[in-house]
């Protein structure tokens, strides 16, 4: 039985099927994304969505969808599905679906009378190309297939409308055509592995709606252009392969190319394999010499903090240390350039966030524990020293080391932590002064540097470590035995937030065992949900657990009670650290609720965040690197723990 399989009952129920999305990516930033019934519900959806470097740094939807029609005895059965004005769906192709399976590649099986017809999709790992394999499994009479391409040629943050400025021309190429609607875009090549007939019949389909954009308070209606249709006869047992990409293919090689792409896939037959597959989808090569990680899909770019938090889980936890080294080499160069003179990076954004060097040190620490301390010292020892020197010398514009050894950061007027939502340029959750996770990471980094150097760290580092061991609990531990979220002079933030869990979970902590247990108890009682840790306790002022409404409404609640799975990763590490073997069964039970997500939302991955109250609905980006990475770390950690 397939791990990711949906039957007819679910597929024809649009309330259920339209809420489930599927994502396929390549290493170049391009992707294919839609719902399991191939009805686009977001402006970010499309069969071929890709960067256009000469235009901007956004993705662009070239081929929105590709409607199939089965023709027998002159009767036409259209398998497409679009939502139009007034809540109507057409042509209702979902009613012919009998099964959907996404174990290796997305596979949909249709039944139209005596015709059984399957569709399998692969997004090329190495180029901007979608490949679709159509197979006539069974038929009792002559069958013809007709295909209509719906073209958009627009940025993912825009919508296109019926206009006279587009280029309606096309040229025939081997077994297909090429076309380009607007200047500046690459040509779109649509080809088959056998000869087809193309009928030029230009038409705009007006009033297509994207309900997910409507929910989010954005414009949600657009018009799509169909230049005509392809038509080809197909015999029982025959397979036809369609290719859409920004370069022309040799059509005789399409079958081999398709099979090779399938062979490279990780079958999603378990929770671990789903997470592994998802982790690999964040890999991004902006050029042949560099590698990095995207923060998520469909709208995220490479962000420094997300990259360093995600990197160990997306590489080391799936036994790919070489990937870690390649990404770290790119990120290290970018961070060094910033630390030298504030130079921003063209690909990795938000290097100026004060905790980025701290998270970088944490990532290297995980490499040292997985590979070896010696190898980490050879590759990154000087870099870790450079980071510590940069911080101690007060070279960061928004952060400095104070006399008590703690880090003090300026965050009143701008967002400087992962709780980064803003309204009119001002942080919704202003966190300034001594910030709890900054200082937990700082202490951990200094102790790791000492370990990396065989127990010798130099007088200044040793002194700072000793200072923090005294000043951290004195500053953050309050009378209720949890940690202040931030402290600035006499102003303290009493809000119960999840950031304090890092002081328990990190390999080195300035807290005593009793203090760790107390923090863990508070987090368990007030912040733990089946989907992650709440960003704010329900008992704290301003708790708002539902991430819904317009962009401004969602920004206000982004970190005011929503639940974040990546923090559950640190929580479970902390729990096992405190309770040992007794915490393993609890961690395994908690992961069951995350495994349920493999069949929900974007199948096989974990969304950005969840509502903080039941039913804990997934929200935000459909696939989020930090979440996937941290849950992967726990899964792998439990494997090793149980093997010992």
C-alpha positions as CSV (number, residue, x, y, z in Angstrom):
1,X,0.0,0.0,0.0
2,X,1.3,3.4,-0.9
3,X,2.3,5.9,1.8
4,X,0.9,8.8,-0.1
5,X,-2.2,7.5,-1.9
6,X,-5.7,9.1,-2.2
7,X,-8.7,7.3,-3.5
8,X,-11.7,8.4,-5.6
9,X,-13.7,9.4,-2.6
10,X,-11.2,12.1,-1.5
11,X,-10.3,13.2,-5.0
12,X,-13.8,14.0,-6.1
13,X,-14.5,15.9,-2.9
14,X,-13.2,19.3,-3.8
15,X,-13.3,20.5,-0.2
16,X,-10.8,17.9,0.6
17,X,-8.7,17.7,-2.6
18,X,-8.3,21.4,-3.2
19,X,-6.7,21.8,0.2
20,X,-3.9,19.3,-0.7
21,X,-1.1,20.6,-2.8
22,X,1.9,19.0,-4.4
23,X,5.3,20.6,-5.0
24,X,8.2,19.6,-7.2
25,X,11.4,21.6,-7.6
26,X,14.8,21.7,-9.2
27,X,18.2,23.0,-8.1
28,X,17.8,26.2,-10.1
29,X,14.9,27.8,-8.2
30,X,12.2,26.6,-10.5
31,X,9.2,24.5,-9.5
32,X,5.9,22.9,-10.4
33,X,3.1,23.3,-7.8
34,X,-0.6,22.8,-7.9
35,X,-3.3,20.8,-6.1
36,X,-3.7,17.0,-6.3
37,X,-6.6,17.5,-8.8
38,X,-4.5,19.9,-10.9
39,X,-6.7,22.9,-10.2
40,X,-4.6,25.9,-9.4
41,X,-5.7,27.7,-6.3
42,X,-2.8,30.2,-5.9
43,X,-1.2,32.7,-8.2
44,X,2.0,30.9,-7.3
45,X,0.8,27.6,-8.8
46,X,1.8,26.4,-12.3
47,X,3.3,23.6,-14.3
48,X,6.4,25.6,-15.1
49,X,7.4,28.4,-12.6
50,X,10.9,29.6,-13.0
51,X,13.3,32.5,-12.4
52,X,14.0,34.9,-15.3
53,X,17.4,36.3,-14.3
54,X,17.5,39.1,-16.9
55,X,14.2,40.5,-15.7
56,X,14.3,40.4,-11.8
57,X,14.9,38.0,-8.9
58,X,11.3,36.7,-8.8
59,X,9.9,33.5,-10.1
60,X,7.5,33.7,-13.1
61,X,4.7,31.5,-14.2
62,X,5.1,30.5,-17.9
63,X,2.9,27.5,-18.3
64,X,0.0,27.7,-15.8
65,X,-1.8,24.4,-16.7
66,X,-2.2,21.9,-19.4
67,X,-5.8,20.6,-19.9
68,X,-6.2,17.0,-21.3
69,X,-9.2,15.9,-23.3
70,X,-9.9,12.2,-24.1
71,X,-11.8,11.8,-27.4
72,X,-13.7,8.6,-28.4
73,X,-16.3,8.2,-31.1
74,X,-16.4,12.0,-31.4
75,X,-17.3,12.4,-27.7
76,X,-15.0,14.7,-25.8
77,X,-14.2,14.2,-22.1
78,X,-12.2,17.2,-20.7
79,X,-10.1,16.3,-17.7
80,X,-9.1,19.8,-16.7
81,X,-10.4,21.8,-13.7
82,X,-10.5,25.6,-13.1
83,X,-12.4,27.8,-10.7
84,X,-14.3,30.6,-12.4
85,X,-16.3,33.6,-11.2
86,X,-19.4,32.8,-9.1
87,X,-17.8,29.8,-7.5
88,X,-18.3,27.5,-10.5
89,X,-15.8,24.9,-11.6
90,X,-15.2,23.8,-15.1
91,X,-14.7,21.4,-16.9
92,X,-15.0,19.2,-13.7
93,X,-12.4,16.7,-14.8
94,X,-11.9,15.7,-11.2
95,X,-15.0,13.5,-11.4
96,X,-13.1,11.1,-13.7
97,X,-10.3,10.6,-11.2
98,X,-10.1,7.1,-9.7
99,X,-6.8,7.3,-7.8
100,X,-3.9,9.7,-7.0
101,X,-0.5,8.3,-5.9
102,X,2.5,10.5,-5.0
103,X,5.0,7.9,-3.7
104,X,7.7,8.4,-6.4
105,X,6.1,10.8,-8.8
106,X,2.6,12.3,-8.8
107,X,0.4,9.8,-10.7
108,X,-3.3,10.4,-11.4
109,X,-5.5,7.6,-12.8
110,X,-8.7,8.6,-14.7
111,X,-11.6,6.4,-15.9
112,X,-13.8,7.7,-18.8
113,X,-16.3,5.0,-19.8
114,X,-14.1,2.1,-20.9
115,X,-11.0,4.2,-21.0
116,X,-8.4,4.0,-18.2
117,X,-5.9,6.8,-18.6
118,X,-2.9,7.7,-16.3
119,X,-0.8,10.9,-16.0
120,X,2.6,11.0,-14.3
121,X,4.6,14.3,-13.7
122,X,8.3,14.8,-13.2
123,X,10.0,18.1,-12.7
124,X,13.6,18.0,-14.0
125,X,16.2,18.2,-11.4
126,X,18.8,19.8,-13.7
127,X,16.9,22.2,-15.9
128,X,13.7,24.2,-16.1
129,X,11.5,21.6,-17.5
130,X,8.3,19.7,-16.6
131,X,7.8,16.2,-18.1
132,X,4.4,14.6,-18.2
133,X,3.9,10.9,-19.1
134,X,0.5,10.0,-20.4
135,X,-0.4,6.3,-20.7
136,X,-3.5,4.7,-22.2
137,X,-3.9,1.8,-19.7
138,X,-7.1,0.4,-21.3
139,X,-9.5,1.3,-24.2
140,X,-11.8,-0.6,-26.4
141,X,-11.9,1.7,-29.4
142,X,-9.8,4.3,-31.2
143,X,-8.7,7.1,-28.8
144,X,-7.3,10.6,-29.4
145,X,-5.8,13.0,-26.9
146,X,-6.2,16.7,-27.1
147,X,-4.1,19.1,-25.0
148,X,-4.7,22.9,-24.3
149,X,-1.8,24.9,-22.8
150,X,-2.8,27.8,-20.5
151,X,-0.1,30.4,-20.7
152,X,0.5,33.2,-18.1
153,X,4.0,34.7,-18.7
154,X,3.9,36.8,-15.5
155,X,5.6,37.2,-12.1
156,X,4.3,35.0,-9.2
157,X,3.2,38.2,-7.4
158,X,1.2,39.5,-10.3
159,X,-1.9,38.4,-12.3
160,X,-2.4,38.7,-16.1
161,X,-5.4,39.9,-17.9
162,X,-6.8,39.8,-21.4
163,X,-4.8,42.4,-23.4
164,X,-3.5,43.3,-26.9
165,X,0.1,43.7,-26.0
166,X,1.0,40.0,-26.1
167,X,2.7,38.2,-28.9
168,X,0.4,35.6,-30.3
169,X,2.9,34.1,-32.8
170,X,4.5,30.7,-32.6
171,X,6.9,28.6,-34.5
172,X,6.9,24.9,-35.1
173,X,9.7,22.9,-33.7
174,X,10.3,19.1,-33.5
175,X,7.0,17.5,-32.4
176,X,5.7,20.8,-31.0
177,X,5.9,24.5,-30.9
178,X,7.7,27.4,-29.3
179,X,6.2,30.7,-28.2
180,X,6.8,33.7,-26.1
181,X,4.1,36.1,-25.0
182,X,6.1,39.1,-23.9
183,X,9.5,40.6,-24.6
184,X,12.1,39.8,-22.0
185,X,10.8,36.3,-21.3
186,X,12.5,33.1,-22.6
187,X,10.8,31.1,-25.2
188,X,8.6,28.3,-24.0
189,X,9.1,25.0,-25.9
190,X,6.2,22.5,-25.8
191,X,7.2,19.2,-27.4
192,X,6.2,15.5,-27.4
193,X,8.1,12.4,-28.0
194,X,6.0,11.6,-31.1
195,X,4.5,13.6,-33.9
196,X,1.5,15.7,-33.0
197,X,-0.8,18.1,-34.8
198,X,-1.0,21.6,-33.4
199,X,-4.2,23.6,-34.2
200,X,-3.8,27.4,-33.9
201,X,-7.0,28.5,-32.1
202,X,-6.1,31.5,-29.9
203,X,-8.4,32.3,-27.1
204,X,-8.4,34.0,-23.7
205,X,-10.1,32.2,-20.8
206,X,-11.3,35.0,-18.6
207,X,-12.2,35.1,-14.9
208,X,-10.1,32.2,-13.5
209,X,-10.0,32.5,-9.7
210,X,-7.5,31.6,-7.1
211,X,-9.3,31.0,-3.8
212,X,-6.2,30.9,-1.7
213,X,-5.3,34.5,-2.8
214,X,-8.9,35.5,-2.0
215,X,-8.5,34.1,1.6
216,X,-5.2,36.1,2.0
217,X,-6.8,39.4,0.9
218,X,-5.1,39.7,-2.4
219,X,-6.4,40.1,-6.0
220,X,-7.4,36.7,-7.1
221,X,-8.9,36.8,-10.6
222,X,-6.9,36.5,-13.9
223,X,-7.2,35.6,-17.6
224,X,-5.1,33.0,-19.2
225,X,-4.2,32.7,-22.9
226,X,-4.5,29.5,-24.8
227,X,-2.8,29.6,-28.3
228,X,-4.5,26.5,-29.5
229,X,-4.4,22.8,-29.0
230,X,-2.3,19.7,-29.6
231,X,-3.9,16.5,-30.9
232,X,-2.4,13.0,-31.1
233,X,-3.8,9.5,-31.5
234,X,-2.8,7.0,-28.8
235,X,-3.1,3.2,-28.7
236,X,-3.9,0.9,-25.8
237,X,-0.7,0.4,-23.7
238,X,1.1,3.3,-25.4
239,X,2.8,6.1,-23.4
240,X,3.3,9.7,-24.7
241,X,5.7,12.1,-23.0
242,X,5.2,15.9,-23.0
243,X,7.9,18.4,-22.3
244,X,7.6,22.1,-21.5
245,X,10.8,24.0,-20.8
246,X,12.9,27.1,-21.7
247,X,15.1,25.1,-24.0
248,X,14.4,22.8,-26.9
249,X,14.8,19.1,-26.4
250,X,15.7,16.2,-28.7
251,X,12.4,14.5,-28.6
252,X,13.8,11.0,-29.2
253,X,15.5,11.3,-25.9
254,X,12.5,12.3,-23.9
255,X,11.6,8.7,-22.8
256,X,15.2,8.1,-21.5
257,X,15.2,11.6,-19.8
258,X,12.0,10.9,-18.1
259,X,13.1,7.5,-16.8
260,X,16.4,8.9,-15.6
261,X,14.6,11.6,-13.6
262,X,12.3,9.0,-12.0
263,X,15.3,6.9,-11.0
264,X,16.9,9.8,-9.1
265,X,13.8,10.3,-6.9
266,X,13.6,9.2,-3.3
267,X,10.4,7.1,-3.0
268,X,8.3,8.7,-0.3
269,X,7.4,5.4,1.5
270,X,7.9,6.6,5.0
271,X,7.9,9.7,7.2
272,X,11.7,9.9,7.0
273,X,11.7,9.5,3.2
274,X,9.1,12.2,2.9
275,X,11.2,14.6,5.0
276,X,14.4,13.7,3.1
277,X,12.7,14.3,-0.3
278,X,11.4,17.6,1.0
279,X,14.8,18.7,2.4
280,X,16.4,18.1,-1.0
281,X,13.8,20.4,-2.6
282,X,15.3,23.4,-0.8
283,X,18.7,23.0,-2.5
284,X,19.5,25.9,-4.8
285,X,22.4,26.6,-7.1
286,X,22.3,30.2,-8.2
287,X,25.4,29.6,-10.3
288,X,27.7,26.6,-11.0
289,X,30.1,27.6,-8.2
290,X,27.7,28.2,-5.4
291,X,25.1,26.3,-3.4
292,X,22.6,27.4,-0.8
293,X,19.2,26.6,0.7
294,X,15.9,28.4,0.0
295,X,13.9,29.2,3.1
296,X,10.8,27.6,1.6
297,X,8.1,27.6,-1.1
298,X,6.4,29.1,-2.9
299,X,7.5,32.7,-2.1
300,X,10.7,32.5,0.0
301,X,14.2,33.3,-1.1
302,X,17.5,32.3,0.5
303,X,17.7,33.9,4.0
304,X,20.8,33.7,6.1
305,X,19.2,32.7,9.4
306,X,16.9,30.1,7.8
307,X,19.9,28.7,5.9
308,X,22.0,28.1,9.0
309,X,19.2,26.7,11.1
310,X,18.1,24.4,8.2
311,X,21.5,23.3,7.0
312,X,22.3,20.5,9.5
313,X,18.9,18.9,9.1
314,X,18.8,19.3,5.3
315,X,22.3,17.7,4.9
316,X,23.7,15.9,7.9
317,X,20.5,14.3,8.9
318,X,20.1,12.7,5.5
319,X,23.7,11.6,5.4
320,X,24.9,14.2,3.0
321,X,27.9,15.9,4.6
322,X,29.2,17.0,1.2
323,X,26.1,19.1,0.7
324,X,26.7,20.7,4.1
325,X,30.3,21.6,3.0
326,X,29.2,23.0,-0.3
327,X,26.5,25.2,1.1
328,X,28.6,26.3,4.1
329,X,31.4,27.3,1.7
330,X,29.0,29.6,-0.2
331,X,27.5,31.0,3.0
332,X,30.8,31.4,4.7
333,X,32.1,33.6,1.8
334,X,28.9,35.7,2.0
335,X,29.1,36.1,5.8
336,X,32.8,37.0,5.7
337,X,32.2,39.7,3.1
338,X,29.5,41.2,5.3
339,X,31.6,41.0,8.5
340,X,34.5,42.7,6.7
341,X,32.7,45.8,5.4
342,X,28.9,45.3,5.5
343,X,28.8,44.0,1.9
344,X,25.3,42.4,1.2
345,X,25.1,39.2,-0.8
346,X,23.1,39.1,-4.0
347,X,21.7,35.6,-3.2
348,X,21.7,35.1,0.5
349,X,19.5,37.8,2.1
350,X,19.4,39.2,5.7
351,X,23.0,38.7,6.5
352,X,22.8,41.8,8.7
353,X,20.6,40.1,11.3
354,X,22.6,40.0,14.6
355,X,22.0,36.3,15.4
356,X,23.2,35.1,11.9
357,X,26.8,34.6,13.0
358,X,25.6,32.8,16.1
359,X,23.4,30.4,14.1
360,X,26.3,29.8,11.7
361,X,28.5,28.7,14.7
362,X,25.7,26.4,15.8
363,X,25.5,24.8,12.3
364,X,29.3,24.2,12.3
365,X,28.9,22.6,15.8
366,X,26.4,20.1,14.4
367,X,28.9,19.3,11.6
368,X,31.6,18.7,14.2
369,X,29.4,16.2,16.0
370,X,28.4,14.4,12.9
371,X,31.7,14.4,11.0
372,X,34.5,14.9,13.6
373,X,35.9,17.7,15.7
374,X,39.2,17.4,13.8
375,X,37.6,17.8,10.4
376,X,35.5,20.7,11.6
377,X,38.6,22.4,13.1
378,X,40.4,22.0,9.7
379,X,37.6,23.4,7.7
380,X,36.0,25.9,9.9
381,X,38.2,26.6,13.0
382,X,39.6,29.9,11.7
383,X,36.1,31.0,10.6
384,X,34.6,30.3,14.1
385,X,37.5,32.3,15.6
386,X,36.7,35.1,13.1
387,X,33.1,35.2,14.1
388,X,33.9,35.4,17.8
389,X,36.4,38.2,17.2
390,X,33.8,40.1,15.1
391,X,31.3,40.0,17.9
392,X,33.7,40.7,20.7
393,X,35.1,43.7,19.0
394,X,31.6,45.2,18.6
395,X,31.8,45.3,14.8
396,X,28.1,44.5,14.3
397,X,26.1,47.7,14.0
398,X,23.2,46.4,16.1
399,X,24.9,44.2,18.7
400,X,27.6,44.4,21.3
401,X,29.1,42.5,24.2
402,X,28.5,44.2,27.6
403,X,30.6,44.1,30.7
404,X,28.8,41.1,32.0
405,X,29.7,39.1,28.9
406,X,26.1,39.1,27.5
407,X,25.1,40.3,24.1
408,X,23.0,43.5,23.9
409,X,21.1,44.1,20.7
410,X,19.2,47.1,19.4
411,X,15.7,46.0,18.2
412,X,13.3,48.7,19.2
413,X,12.9,50.2,15.7
414,X,13.6,47.3,13.5
415,X,13.2,43.5,13.5
416,X,16.4,41.7,14.4
417,X,15.2,38.3,15.5
418,X,13.3,35.5,13.8
419,X,10.1,37.1,15.2
420,X,10.4,39.6,12.3
421,X,6.9,40.7,11.3
422,X,6.5,44.4,10.8
423,X,3.7,47.0,10.4
424,X,4.6,50.2,8.6
425,X,8.3,49.3,9.1
426,X,8.0,48.8,12.8
427,X,8.4,45.4,14.5
428,X,5.2,43.9,15.8
429,X,7.2,42.2,18.5
430,X,10.0,44.6,19.4
431,X,12.7,42.6,21.1
432,X,15.6,44.6,22.3
433,X,18.4,44.5,24.9
434,X,19.5,41.2,26.3
435,X,17.6,38.7,24.0
436,X,17.3,35.2,25.5
437,X,18.1,33.0,22.5
438,X,20.9,35.4,21.3
439,X,22.7,34.9,24.6
440,X,22.0,31.1,24.8
441,X,23.6,30.8,21.3
442,X,26.5,33.1,22.3
443,X,27.4,31.0,25.4
444,X,27.1,27.8,23.3
445,X,29.3,29.3,20.6
446,X,32.1,30.2,23.0
447,X,32.0,26.8,24.7
448,X,32.1,25.1,21.3
449,X,35.1,27.2,20.3
450,X,36.8,26.0,23.4
451,X,36.0,22.4,22.6
452,X,37.1,22.9,19.0
453,X,40.5,24.0,20.2
454,X,41.0,21.1,22.6
455,X,39.9,22.9,25.7
456,X,42.0,26.0,25.2
457,X,40.1,29.2,24.1
458,X,42.3,32.1,25.3
459,X,41.9,34.3,28.3
460,X,39.2,36.6,26.9
461,X,36.9,33.8,25.8
462,X,37.4,31.9,29.1
463,X,36.6,35.1,31.1
464,X,33.5,35.7,29.0
465,X,32.3,32.1,29.5
466,X,32.6,32.5,33.3
467,X,30.8,35.9,33.2
468,X,27.9,34.5,31.3
469,X,27.6,31.5,33.6
470,X,26.8,34.0,36.4
471,X,25.0,36.8,34.4
472,X,22.7,34.7,32.2
473,X,20.6,33.2,35.1
474,X,20.9,36.4,37.0
475,X,19.4,38.3,34.0
476,X,16.9,35.9,32.6
477,X,15.6,33.5,35.3
478,X,12.6,35.1,37.0
479,X,10.7,34.4,40.1
480,X,8.3,32.1,38.3
481,X,11.2,29.8,37.1
482,X,11.0,30.6,33.4
483,X,13.2,33.0,31.4
484,X,12.4,36.5,30.4
485,X,12.2,36.8,26.6
486,X,14.3,40.0,26.7
487,X,15.7,42.5,29.2
488,X,16.6,46.1,28.6
489,X,17.6,48.0,31.8
490,X,14.6,47.9,34.1
491,X,12.3,46.9,31.2
492,X,11.7,43.1,31.1
493,X,9.4,41.1,28.8
494,X,7.4,38.8,31.0
495,X,5.7,37.2,28.0
496,X,6.0,33.4,27.9
497,X,7.6,32.7,24.6
498,X,9.4,29.7,23.1
499,X,12.8,31.3,22.6
500,X,13.9,30.2,26.1
501,X,13.9,26.6,25.0
502,X,17.2,27.1,23.3
503,X,18.9,27.6,26.6
504,X,17.9,24.0,27.5
505,X,18.3,22.4,24.1
506,X,21.7,23.7,23.0
507,X,24.8,21.5,23.7
508,X,26.1,24.0,26.2
509,X,23.9,25.8,28.6
510,X,24.5,28.3,31.4
511,X,21.5,26.9,33.3
512,X,21.5,24.3,36.1
513,X,19.6,21.1,35.7
514,X,16.9,22.3,38.0
515,X,16.5,25.5,36.0
516,X,16.4,23.6,32.7
517,X,13.6,21.3,34.2
518,X,11.6,24.4,35.3
519,X,11.9,26.0,31.8
520,X,10.9,22.8,30.2
521,X,7.8,22.5,32.4
522,X,6.6,25.9,31.6
523,X,7.1,25.4,27.9
524,X,5.3,22.1,28.1
525,X,2.3,23.5,30.0
526,X,1.8,26.7,28.1
527,X,3.4,26.5,24.6
528,X,3.4,22.9,23.4
529,X,0.9,21.9,20.7
530,X,0.8,18.8,18.5
531,X,2.2,20.9,15.6
532,X,5.0,22.9,17.4
533,X,5.6,25.5,20.1
534,X,3.3,28.5,20.3
535,X,5.0,31.8,19.7
536,X,3.2,33.2,22.8
537,X,1.4,31.6,25.7
538,X,-2.4,31.8,25.8
539,X,-2.0,33.3,29.3
540,X,0.1,36.2,28.0
541,X,-1.4,39.5,26.9
542,X,-2.0,39.8,23.2
543,X,-2.4,36.0,22.4
544,X,-3.9,35.6,18.9
545,X,-3.7,32.0,17.7
546,X,-5.3,32.1,14.3
547,X,-3.2,33.2,11.3
548,X,-6.0,34.4,9.0
549,X,-7.2,37.6,7.3
550,X,-5.5,40.3,5.3
551,X,-1.8,40.7,5.1
552,X,-1.8,43.3,7.9
553,X,-4.0,41.1,10.1
554,X,-1.7,38.2,9.6
555,X,1.4,40.3,10.3
556,X,-0.2,41.2,13.7
557,X,-0.6,37.6,14.7
558,X,2.4,36.1,13.0
559,X,4.3,35.6,16.3
560,X,1.5,36.1,18.8
561,X,0.3,32.6,19.4
562,X,0.9,30.7,16.1
563,X,2.7,27.3,16.5
564,X,6.1,26.7,14.8
565,X,7.3,23.1,14.1
566,X,11.0,24.0,14.0
567,X,10.8,25.0,17.7
568,X,9.3,21.6,18.5
569,X,12.6,20.2,17.2
570,X,14.6,22.0,19.8
571,X,11.9,21.2,22.4
572,X,12.2,17.5,21.8
573,X,16.0,17.7,21.9
574,X,15.7,19.5,25.3
575,X,13.1,17.0,26.6
576,X,15.4,14.0,25.8
577,X,18.4,15.8,27.2
578,X,16.5,16.4,30.5
579,X,14.7,13.0,30.8
580,X,17.1,10.7,28.9
581,X,15.6,7.4,27.7
582,X,12.4,8.2,29.5
583,X,11.8,11.1,27.0
584,X,12.2,9.0,23.9
585,X,8.7,7.5,23.9
586,X,7.2,10.9,24.5
587,X,9.2,12.3,21.5
588,X,8.1,9.5,19.3
589,X,4.4,10.1,20.2
590,X,4.8,13.8,19.5
591,X,6.2,13.0,16.0
592,X,3.0,11.1,15.1
593,X,1.1,14.4,14.9
594,X,3.8,15.7,12.5
595,X,3.6,12.5,10.4
596,X,-0.1,13.2,9.9
597,X,0.9,16.3,8.0
598,X,2.5,14.2,5.2
599,X,-1.1,13.6,3.9
600,X,-2.3,17.1,4.4
601,X,-1.7,20.6,3.0
602,X,1.3,20.2,0.7
603,X,1.7,16.5,0.8
604,X,5.0,15.1,1.9
605,X,6.3,18.2,3.6
606,X,5.6,20.6,6.5
607,X,4.1,24.1,6.1
608,X,5.4,27.3,7.6
609,X,3.3,27.5,10.7
610,X,0.0,26.3,12.3
611,X,-2.8,28.0,14.2
612,X,-2.0,27.9,17.9
613,X,-5.5,26.5,18.8
614,X,-7.4,23.4,17.6
615,X,-7.7,22.2,14.9
616,X,-4.2,23.5,14.4
617,X,-4.6,24.3,10.7
618,X,-1.5,24.7,8.6
619,X,-0.8,28.2,7.3
620,X,1.7,30.3,5.4
621,X,4.2,28.9,3.0
622,X,3.4,25.4,1.9
623,X,6.9,24.0,2.6
624,X,9.3,25.5,5.1
625,X,13.0,24.5,5.4
626,X,13.5,25.2,9.1
627,X,10.5,23.0,10.0
628,X,11.5,20.1,7.8
629,X,15.1,20.3,8.9
630,X,14.5,20.4,12.6
631,X,11.9,17.5,12.6
632,X,14.4,15.6,10.4
633,X,17.0,16.1,13.1
634,X,14.7,14.7,15.7
635,X,13.8,11.7,13.6
636,X,17.4,10.9,12.9
637,X,18.4,11.5,16.6
638,X,15.7,9.0,17.8
639,X,17.0,6.5,15.3
640,X,20.5,6.7,16.7
641,X,19.2,6.8,20.3
642,X,17.2,3.6,19.8
643,X,20.1,1.9,18.1
644,X,22.5,2.4,21.1
